[in-house]
Amino acid sequence: MKSTILSLILSMLFVIGYGHRVDAGFQDWLKETAQKLGGEKGLSEDEIVKGLKQALEIGTDNAVQTVSQTNGYFKNPKIRIPLPENVKNVEKILRATGFGGQLDEFELSMNRAAERAAPEAKTIFWDAIKQMSFADGRQILDGADDAATRYFEDKTSDRLQKIFKPITHQAMSEVGVTRSYQSLDAKIRTIPYADQMSFDLDQYVTDKALSGLFVMLAEEEKKIRQDPAARVTDLLKKVFANQ
């Protein structure tokens, strides 16, 4: 089939070259297509899966390094963990009554906890990568710029939650999130009609931390798909050049 298409395109190029009646843009496209069909080398199942696993390993490593550095979450508006909604609702009142410092400390400490916990996710990610099948790989390779990240998120979120939540809890204890939370909760309880902070703080920070990590992983995946300079191994160059 490929040889038939190639022959047809080559015939068209001959007619075009002889008649000089087709615009250069269309002629260039035909030449490029003919070159691709004539020189394209098929990828084996093993190469596709290995290439995608490399992409995810490299992307995960880069994403974790980015978010785990100081201010990796806090100074990144895309993934910064904000104050919970019920705190935002009374933020003006709290700041007006002298609790601005506690609000800032609480927000900073949540982000610091996420930055502290993030490195622990890499091993979990890499364990999950090993389970990728050829069918998964083929679908991801032909998918959107974040197809691998979305697949990865779907397959690992439950396990990540179970393992990541206690890590986040420990990190929050170390950086003072719980202390700040208790101080704010006590103050909010004195404000008439204010919603109380009766929510799972560990779950809130865990959800936001993992969501931010996937945002950064998607950015790394997009770089590998679109930017040849981000394909740092020969296998990545081969796999993603054939998309």
C-alpha positions as CSV (number, residue, x, y, z in Angstrom):
1,M,0.0,0.0,0.0
2,K,2.8,2.4,1.0
3,S,4.7,1.6,-2.3
4,T,1.5,2.3,-4.3
5,I,1.0,5.7,-2.6
6,L,4.7,6.5,-3.1
7,S,4.5,5.7,-6.8
8,L,1.5,7.9,-7.2
9,I,3.1,10.8,-5.5
10,L,6.3,10.4,-7.6
11,S,4.2,10.3,-10.7
12,M,2.5,13.5,-9.7
13,L,5.8,15.1,-9.0
14,F,6.9,14.2,-12.6
15,V,3.8,15.7,-14.1
16,I,4.1,18.8,-12.0
17,G,7.8,19.2,-12.8
18,Y,7.0,18.9,-16.5
19,G,4.0,21.2,-16.7
20,H,5.0,23.8,-14.1
21,R,1.3,24.5,-13.3
22,V,1.1,23.8,-9.6
23,D,2.0,26.3,-6.8
24,A,5.3,25.7,-5.0
25,G,3.7,25.1,-1.6
26,F,1.7,22.1,-2.8
27,Q,4.7,20.8,-4.7
28,D,6.9,21.0,-1.6
29,W,4.3,19.2,0.4
30,L,4.3,16.3,-2.1
31,K,8.1,16.1,-2.0
32,E,8.1,16.0,1.8
33,T,5.4,13.3,1.8
34,A,7.2,11.2,-0.7
35,Q,10.5,11.5,1.3
36,K,8.7,10.5,4.5
37,L,7.0,7.5,2.9
38,G,10.1,6.4,1.1
39,G,12.5,6.7,4.1
40,E,10.3,6.1,7.1
41,K,11.4,3.2,9.3
42,G,8.7,1.4,11.2
43,L,9.0,1.3,15.0
44,S,9.0,-2.0,16.8
45,E,6.6,-2.6,19.7
46,D,9.6,-2.7,22.0
47,E,10.9,0.7,20.7
48,I,7.6,2.4,21.2
49,V,7.1,1.2,24.7
50,K,10.7,1.9,25.7
51,G,10.6,5.3,24.2
52,L,7.5,6.3,26.0
53,K,8.8,4.9,29.3
54,Q,12.0,7.0,28.8
55,A,9.9,10.1,28.1
56,L,7.9,9.6,31.3
57,E,10.9,8.8,33.4
58,I,12.7,12.0,32.1
59,G,9.6,14.1,32.4
60,T,8.8,12.8,35.9
61,D,12.4,13.5,37.0
62,N,12.3,17.0,35.6
63,A,8.9,17.8,37.0
64,V,9.8,16.5,40.5
65,Q,13.0,18.5,40.5
66,T,11.1,21.6,39.5
67,V,8.4,21.4,42.2
68,S,10.6,20.1,45.0
69,Q,13.0,23.1,45.0
70,T,12.3,26.0,47.4
71,N,9.3,28.0,46.0
72,G,8.7,25.2,43.4
73,Y,5.0,25.5,44.3
74,F,4.8,28.8,46.1
75,K,6.3,30.9,43.4
76,N,4.6,29.1,40.5
77,P,1.2,30.6,39.8
78,K,0.1,27.5,37.9
79,I,0.5,25.2,40.8
80,R,0.6,27.3,43.9
81,I,-1.6,25.9,46.7
82,P,-4.1,28.6,47.6
83,L,-6.0,29.2,50.8
84,P,-9.0,26.9,51.2
85,E,-12.3,28.4,50.1
86,N,-13.8,28.8,53.6
87,V,-10.7,30.7,54.6
88,K,-10.8,32.9,51.5
89,N,-14.4,33.8,52.4
90,V,-13.3,35.4,55.6
91,E,-9.9,36.5,54.5
92,K,-10.7,40.3,54.6
93,I,-12.1,40.0,58.1
94,L,-9.1,38.0,59.3
95,R,-6.6,40.5,57.9
96,A,-8.6,43.4,59.3
97,T,-8.4,41.8,62.8
98,G,-4.7,41.3,62.7
99,F,-4.5,37.7,61.4
100,G,-2.8,38.6,58.1
101,G,0.5,37.1,59.3
102,Q,-1.1,33.8,60.2
103,L,-2.9,33.6,56.8
104,D,0.4,34.2,55.0
105,E,2.2,31.6,57.2
106,F,-0.6,29.1,56.6
107,E,-0.5,29.4,52.8
108,L,3.3,29.3,52.7
109,S,3.5,26.3,55.0
110,M,1.0,24.3,52.7
111,N,3.2,25.0,49.7
112,R,6.4,24.1,51.7
113,A,4.8,20.8,52.7
114,A,4.1,20.0,49.0
115,E,7.7,20.9,48.1
116,R,9.0,18.7,50.8
117,A,6.8,15.7,49.9
118,A,7.1,15.9,46.1
119,P,10.5,13.9,45.7
120,E,8.8,10.9,47.3
121,A,6.5,10.6,44.3
122,K,9.2,9.8,41.7
123,T,9.7,6.2,42.8
124,I,5.9,5.6,42.7
125,F,5.7,7.1,39.2
126,W,8.6,5.0,38.0
127,D,7.1,1.8,39.4
128,A,3.9,2.5,37.5
129,I,5.7,3.2,34.3
130,K,7.0,-0.4,34.2
131,Q,3.4,-1.6,33.7
132,M,2.8,0.2,30.4
133,S,1.8,-2.1,27.6
134,F,2.3,-1.8,23.8
135,A,-1.4,-1.0,23.3
136,D,-1.1,1.8,25.9
137,G,2.1,3.1,24.2
138,R,0.7,3.1,20.7
139,Q,-2.4,5.0,21.9
140,I,-0.4,7.5,23.8
141,L,2.1,8.1,21.0
142,D,-0.8,9.0,18.7
143,G,-2.6,11.1,21.3
144,A,-2.6,14.7,22.4
145,D,0.5,16.5,23.8
146,D,-0.5,15.4,27.4
147,A,-1.8,11.9,26.5
148,A,0.9,10.1,28.5
149,T,0.4,12.3,31.5
150,R,-3.4,11.8,31.5
151,Y,-2.9,8.0,31.1
152,F,-0.4,8.1,33.9
153,E,-2.8,10.1,36.1
154,D,-5.7,7.8,35.5
155,K,-3.6,4.7,36.3
156,T,-1.8,5.9,39.3
157,S,-3.9,8.4,41.2
158,D,-5.4,6.0,43.7
159,R,-2.1,4.5,44.6
160,L,-0.4,7.9,44.7
161,Q,-3.1,9.2,47.1
162,K,-2.7,6.3,49.5
163,I,1.1,6.6,49.6
164,F,1.4,10.4,49.2
165,K,-1.1,11.4,51.9
166,P,0.9,10.2,54.9
167,I,4.1,11.7,53.4
168,T,2.3,15.1,53.0
169,H,0.9,14.8,56.6
170,Q,4.5,14.3,57.9
171,A,5.8,17.2,55.9
172,M,3.0,19.4,57.1
173,S,3.9,18.6,60.7
174,E,7.5,19.5,60.0
175,V,6.8,22.9,58.4
176,G,4.0,24.0,60.8
177,V,0.9,23.7,58.6
178,T,-1.1,22.0,61.4
179,R,-0.2,24.7,63.9
180,S,-1.2,27.5,61.5
181,Y,-4.4,25.7,60.7
182,Q,-5.4,25.3,64.4
183,S,-4.7,29.0,65.0
184,L,-6.8,30.1,62.1
185,D,-9.6,27.7,62.9
186,A,-9.9,29.1,66.4
187,K,-10.2,32.6,65.1
188,I,-12.8,31.7,62.4
189,R,-15.0,30.1,65.0
190,T,-15.4,33.5,66.6
191,I,-16.7,35.1,63.4
192,P,-20.5,35.0,63.2
193,Y,-21.9,33.0,60.2
194,A,-18.5,32.0,59.0
195,D,-18.0,28.4,57.7
196,Q,-15.8,26.4,60.0
197,M,-12.6,24.7,58.8
198,S,-14.2,21.3,59.1
199,F,-12.4,19.7,56.2
200,D,-9.6,17.2,55.7
201,L,-6.5,19.3,55.6
202,D,-4.2,16.4,54.7
203,Q,-6.5,15.6,51.7
204,Y,-6.6,19.2,50.6
205,V,-2.9,19.6,50.4
206,T,-2.3,16.2,49.0
207,D,-4.8,16.8,46.2
208,K,-3.3,20.2,45.3
209,A,0.3,18.9,45.5
210,L,-0.4,16.0,43.1
211,S,-2.5,18.1,40.8
212,G,0.5,20.5,40.5
213,L,2.9,17.7,39.9
214,F,0.8,16.4,37.0
215,V,0.6,20.0,35.6
216,M,4.4,20.1,35.5
217,L,4.6,16.6,34.1
218,A,2.3,17.5,31.3
219,E,4.5,20.5,30.4
220,E,7.6,18.2,30.3
221,E,5.8,15.8,28.1
222,K,4.8,18.6,25.7
223,K,8.4,19.7,25.5
224,I,9.5,16.2,24.5
225,R,6.8,15.9,21.8
226,Q,7.3,19.4,20.3
227,D,10.9,20.4,21.0
228,P,13.7,18.2,19.4
229,A,16.2,19.7,21.9
230,A,14.2,18.1,24.7
231,R,14.7,14.6,23.2
232,V,17.9,13.8,25.1
233,T,18.3,10.2,24.0
234,D,18.6,8.6,20.6
235,L,15.5,6.4,21.3
236,L,13.4,9.5,22.1
237,K,14.5,11.2,18.9
238,K,13.5,8.1,16.9
239,V,10.1,7.5,18.6
240,F,8.9,11.1,18.6
241,A,10.2,11.9,15.2
242,N,7.8,9.3,13.8
243,Q,4.6,10.7,15.3
